[in-house]
Amino acid sequence: MTKTTLCMSVTLKGRIAEARNRLYRVALAWCGDEMLADDLVQETMANGIINIKQLRDESRLFAWLYSILNNNWRLHLRRNKYHDELDEQLSSDENGPFGDCHELEIVMQVRRAVASLAIEQRQVISLVDLEGFSYCDVAEVLDIPIGTVMSRLHRARKNLLSIMDNPDLRPDVGREHIRIVK
């Protein structure tokens, strides 16, 4: 291995490490489980470092890593025949260290809404709206046509708005309850 090649691979490995938080946010949006998201990201980073020679264009590093994350997520779904159960996902997060903060209430409401979307919609909305990917990048990462990206994103945003407007999905924290006395 030449000195230039060694420096290049060290630089790329550093960029892969920098991508960890971004990958984690997307993985968490997809699966809704902090431990699983962490496992998916670790696997993605390991695969990225091991297979770094397969990266054709360094400027596409993040799209390449998200493709690996997507493949790891699909593999997990196939292996575990995963069915998203919203109540189980949220039960561990309900009473976090922030207690009854208004910010936590909003975060939980958004998490609930995103977690209730179909996985295809969750993937697209998290990549476009959370990570700022272009439609072309999302199409490449998920290996779907750009028109499919646009229609899934439209449906996801529409569904997300209707879910956020549904008071039944809002957390009970801080909400007044009326008790009827006879």
Order of alpha helices (4+ residues) and beta strands (2+ residues): alpha-alpha-alpha-alpha-alpha-alpha-alpha-alpha-alpha
